[in-house]
Amino acid sequence: MSEKITLSVIKADVGGFVGHCAIHPDMMEVARKRLKEAQDRGVIIDFHVMRCGDDMELIMTHKKGADSEEIHKLAWNTFLAATEVAKELKMYGAGQDLLADAFSGNVKGMGPGVAEMEFVERKSEPVIVFMADKTSPGAWNLPLFKIFADPFNTAGLVIDPAMHDGFIFEVVDVYGHRKINLNTPEEMYDLLMFIGTMRQYMIRRIYTKKGEIAAAASTQKLSLIAGKYVGKDDPILIVRCQAGLPAVGEALEPFSFPHIVEGWMRGSHHGPLMPVPFEKANPTRFDGPPRVIAAGFQIANGRLIGPRDLFDDPAFDYARQKANEIGNYLRVHGPFEPHRLGLDDLEYTTMPQLMKRLESRFEPE
């Protein structure tokens, strides 16, 4: 097909079973029913409802473009339907990511996370949808840099003529409400200067030098929308693969290293990002450690052929073991940094309320 299709992934935490570790099957079923009705009406081409921990992901293909009001309203209403089930079953945090009273044309800024891309299908169109729980959007910075800019990770940057020119990184400053495009390899050091500060500068999109979309990530931060801690952002990421883009194995390789991310318990701690199969995405120890799953699809005329559980591979056992070792080490620190986030990162948690109660007891030294 020569016309563009849109791949939209929209997620929300609408209730946890039990606590924050999973989603009740009845909530998943009502979401599938809503999207099937939309498919039957021709609103979407295909869909999958998935979860990572207590976050529900709606994966949809359609021809309505990114930021489509119709698609975003469909996602919003689907989350509302799942929330009603969550309330009936007294799930924890029912509807916690739905921060607005009514839909206003686009779910961005309303709580849910969004990653979308438009493209013309190639002869073969493999994509990976990464879904994470108990962490923030900055968690994608290191993997995306390695996938698209690190020749020690991605051999194609060296030996594939179609990739040798590098990529364009769109970086957003979530506190300054601005963005910048940086080219690799030419501006690699400038890129690293920003994205190493994962809580403020986040990679939102990556393009080829010809302007073809290669990756798209959610960068919504709940605390900035709500003005207080209401849960972690639990981001999503789409990566297109092969034929002038990183191979599937190159896109997965960075996750063999369980790098440290913010989130974990109460969104207030650092922990290792553990790559797991779908069935293991149930963070329970200290509500963690943070998890990531990888769903592989072949897209054929808008159909989502899959998903393949790409971390269901013993080759990632060492990463899981290492993540547990790192988790053990950090947990022993208890309420001390670097396990607990620094004060700037705790700005939107309940900690400032507790500190304010003691403010009058401080005396000049």
C-alpha positions in Angstrom: 0.0 0.0 0.0 1.4 3.4 -1.0 -0.6 5.6 1.3 0.6 6.3 4.8 -0.6 4.3 7.8 -0.4 5.5 11.4 0.7 3.3 14.3 -0.6 4.7 17.5 0.3 3.4 20.9 -1.6 5.0 23.8 -1.3 3.9 27.4 -2.7 4.6 30.8 -2.8 3.2 34.3 -6.5 2.8 35.1 -6.3 0.4 38.1 -3.9 -2.1 39.6 -4.5 -5.8 40.4 -3.3 -6.3 43.2 -1.8 -2.9 44.3 0.4 -1.8 41.4 1.6 -5.1 39.9 -0.9 -6.1 37.2 -4.3 -5.5 35.5 -7.4 -7.6 36.0 -8.5 -9.7 33.0 -12.0 -8.1 33.0 -10.4 -4.7 32.4 -8.4 -6.0 29.4 -11.5 -7.7 28.0 -13.6 -4.6 28.0 -10.8 -2.7 26.3 -10.6 -5.4 23.6 -14.4 -5.2 23.1 -14.3 -1.4 22.6 -11.5 -1.6 20.1 -13.1 -4.5 18.2 -16.3 -2.4 17.9 -14.2 0.5 16.5 -12.5 -1.9 14.1 -15.9 -3.2 12.9 -16.9 0.4 12.2 -13.8 1.0 10.1 -12.2 3.5 12.6 -9.1 1.5 13.0 -7.5 -1.2 10.8 -6.2 -3.5 13.6 -5.4 -3.4 17.3 -3.9 -5.3 20.2 -4.5 -4.6 23.9 -1.5 -5.3 26.0 -0.2 -4.6 29.5 3.1 -4.1 31.3 2.6 -4.3 35.0 -0.4 -2.1 35.9 -0.3 -0.1 32.6 -2.7 -0.8 29.7 -1.4 -0.2 26.2 -3.7 0.2 23.2 -1.8 -0.6 20.0 -3.7 0.5 16.9 -3.2 1.0 13.2 -5.3 3.4 11.1 -5.2 6.0 8.3 -6.2 9.0 10.3 -2.7 10.4 11.0 -1.0 11.3 14.3 -2.9 13.3 16.9 -6.3 12.3 15.4 -9.1 13.5 17.6 -11.2 10.4 16.6 -8.4 7.9 17.6 -7.5 9.8 20.8 -11.2 9.9 21.8 -11.5 6.2 21.2 -8.5 5.6 23.5 -9.9 7.9 26.1 -13.3 6.2 26.1 -11.7 2.8 26.2 -9.7 3.8 29.3 -12.9 5.2 30.9 -14.7 1.8 30.2 -11.8 -0.1 31.8 -11.9 2.4 34.7 -15.5 1.6 35.4 -14.6 -2.1 35.6 -11.7 -1.2 37.9 -14.1 0.8 40.2 -16.6 -2.1 40.4 -13.8 -4.5 41.4 -12.2 -1.9 43.7 -8.9 -2.0 41.9 -6.2 0.2 43.3 -5.8 3.6 41.7 -8.8 3.2 39.4 -8.5 5.8 36.6 -5.4 7.4 38.2 -3.9 8.4 34.8 -7.1 10.1 33.6 -6.4 13.6 34.9 -9.2 15.4 33.1 -12.9 15.4 33.7 -13.8 15.3 30.0 -12.0 14.6 26.6 -10.8 17.8 25.0 -9.6 16.7 21.5 -6.3 15.1 22.3 -5.2 12.9 25.2 -1.8 14.6 25.4 -1.8 16.6 28.6 -4.7 14.6 30.0 -2.6 11.9 31.6 -2.2 9.0 29.1 1.1 8.4 27.4 1.3 8.6 23.6 3.7 7.4 20.9 2.7 7.6 17.3 4.2 7.5 13.8 3.1 7.8 10.2 4.9 5.9 7.4 4.4 4.2 4.1 4.8 0.4 4.6 8.0 -1.0 3.1 8.2 -4.4 1.5 8.7 -5.8 5.0 7.8 -3.7 8.0 9.0 -5.0 11.3 8.4 -2.8 14.4 9.0 -3.2 18.1 6.7 -1.7 20.7 8.6 -1.4 24.0 6.5 -0.9 27.1 7.9 -0.1 30.6 6.5 0.1 34.1 7.7 1.8 37.3 9.9 4.3 35.5 9.8 7.6 33.5 10.2 8.6 29.9 13.9 9.4 30.4 14.5 5.6 30.6 14.6 5.4 26.8 17.4 7.9 26.4 20.3 5.5 26.8 18.8 2.6 24.8 17.8 4.9 21.9 21.3 6.5 21.8 22.9 3.0 21.7 20.4 1.8 19.0 20.8 4.8 16.7 24.2 6.3 17.5 26.5 3.8 19.1 28.6 1.7 16.6 29.6 -0.7 19.4 25.9 -1.6 19.7 24.7 -1.2 16.1 27.0 -2.7 13.5 24.8 -1.2 10.7 26.1 2.3 11.5 29.5 1.0 10.3 28.8 -1.5 7.6 25.3 -0.6 6.2 25.6 2.2 3.5 21.9 3.1 4.2 22.7 3.8 7.9 26.2 5.2 7.6 25.1 8.8 7.4 23.5 8.6 10.9 20.2 9.9 12.3 18.4 13.0 13.5 17.4 13.0 17.2 14.5 15.2 18.3 15.1 16.1 22.0 12.4 17.7 24.1 13.0 19.8 27.2 10.0 18.8 29.3 10.5 21.6 31.8 11.4 24.3 29.4 8.6 23.3 26.9 11.0 23.5 23.9 12.8 21.0 21.5 15.9 20.7 19.5 17.0 18.5 16.6 20.6 17.1 16.7 22.4 15.1 14.0 24.6 12.1 14.7 27.4 11.4 14.4 28.2 15.1 13.8 26.6 16.4 17.0 27.0 13.3 19.1 28.7 15.1 22.0 26.0 17.8 22.0 23.3 15.2 22.1 24.9 13.4 25.0 25.3 16.7 26.9 21.5 16.9 27.0 20.1 13.3 27.1 22.4 12.4 30.0 20.1 14.5 32.1 17.2 12.0 31.8 14.7 13.8 34.0 14.6 16.9 31.8 15.8 16.2 28.3 14.2 13.2 26.5 14.4 11.8 23.1 10.9 12.0 21.5 11.5 11.0 17.9 14.3 9.8 15.6 14.5 10.3 11.9 16.8 9.2 9.1 18.8 11.9 7.3 16.2 11.7 4.6 13.4 12.5 7.0 11.9 9.0 7.4 10.5 8.3 10.9 12.5 5.6 12.7 11.4 5.8 16.4 8.8 7.6 18.5 8.6 7.7 22.3 6.1 9.0 24.9 7.5 12.0 26.9 4.5 12.9 29.0 5.3 13.4 32.7 2.3 13.0 35.0 3.7 15.1 37.8 4.1 18.1 35.5 0.5 17.7 34.3 -1.1 17.2 37.7 1.3 19.4 39.7 1.8 16.5 42.2 2.8 12.9 42.3 0.0 10.7 40.9 2.0 7.7 39.7 5.0 7.1 37.4 4.8 7.9 33.7 5.6 4.3 32.6 6.6 5.2 29.0 6.2 3.5 25.6 8.5 3.4 22.6 8.1 2.4 18.9 11.1 1.4 16.9 11.0 0.5 13.2 13.6 -2.0 12.1 15.6 -3.4 9.2 16.2 -2.2 5.6 18.2 1.0 6.3 17.2 1.0 10.0 18.6 -0.9 12.9 18.1 -4.7 12.9 15.7 -6.2 15.4 18.7 -7.6 17.3 20.4 -4.2 17.3 17.3 -2.6 18.8 17.1 -5.2 21.5 20.8 -5.3 22.4 20.9 -2.2 24.7 18.5 -3.9 27.1 21.1 -6.6 27.8 22.5 -4.0 30.2 19.9 -3.2 33.0 20.7 0.5 33.3 19.6 2.6 36.2 16.3 4.6 35.9 14.1 6.6 38.2 10.8 5.3 39.4 10.4 2.0 41.4 8.6 2.4 44.7 6.3 5.5 44.9 8.2 6.9 41.9 10.9 8.0 44.4 13.8 5.6 43.9 16.5 4.6 41.4 16.5 1.0 40.1 17.6 -1.2 37.2 15.4 -1.6 34.1 14.8 -5.4 33.9 13.9 -6.8 30.4 11.3 -9.6 30.9 8.9 -11.8 28.9 5.2 -10.7 28.8 4.2 -13.1 31.6 7.0 -11.8 34.0 5.9 -8.1 33.7 4.5 -8.2 37.2 6.6 -5.9 39.4 6.1 -6.9 43.0 9.4 -6.5 44.9 9.2 -3.0 46.4 6.7 -2.5 43.5 9.5 -3.3 41.1 12.2 -3.4 40.0 11.3 -1.4 36.9 10.3 -3.7 33.9 10.4 -3.5 30.2 8.8 -5.8 27.6 9.2 -5.8 23.8 6.4 -6.8 21.5 7.5 -7.5 17.9 5.1 -7.0 15.0 5.2 -7.4 11.2 2.8 -4.8 9.7 1.1 -6.0 6.5 -1.4 -3.7 4.9 -2.1 -2.2 8.3 -2.5 -5.6 10.0 -0.5 -6.2 13.2 1.0 -9.7 12.7 2.1 -10.7 16.1 3.1 -10.0 18.8 6.3 -11.9 19.2 7.6 -11.8 22.8 11.1 -10.6 22.0 12.5 -10.7 25.6 11.4 -14.3 26.0 14.9 -15.5 25.3 17.5 -17.1 27.7 20.0 -14.7 26.2 18.5 -12.0 28.5 18.8 -14.2 31.6 22.1 -12.6 32.5 20.5 -9.1 32.3 17.7 -10.2 34.6 20.2 -11.7 37.0 22.3 -8.5 36.9 19.2 -6.4 37.5 18.4 -8.5 40.6 22.0 -8.0 41.9 21.8 -4.2 41.3 18.3 -4.2 42.9 19.7 -5.9 46.0 22.6 -3.5 46.2 20.4 -0.4 45.9 17.7 -1.7 48.3 20.2 -1.9 51.2 20.5 1.9 51.0 16.9 2.2 52.1 15.9 5.9 52.4 19.4 7.1 51.5 20.6 8.4 48.2 21.5 7.2 45.6 18.6 4.7 46.0 16.2 7.4 46.9 16.0 10.2 44.3 17.6 13.6 45.0 15.4 16.4 46.4 14.9 18.0 43.0 13.4 14.7 41.8 11.1 14.5 44.8 9.6 17.9 44.2 6.3 16.5 43.1 6.0 13.7 45.7 4.5 13.9 49.2 7.9 14.6 50.7 7.6 18.4 50.5 4.4 18.3 52.6 6.3 16.5 55.3 9.2 18.9 55.2 6.8 21.9 55.4 5.4 20.6 58.7 8.9 21.0 60.2 9.8 24.3 58.6 9.0 26.4 61.7 11.4 24.3 63.8 14.5 25.3 61.8 16.6 27.9 63.4 19.4 30.2 62.1 22.8 28.6 62.6 
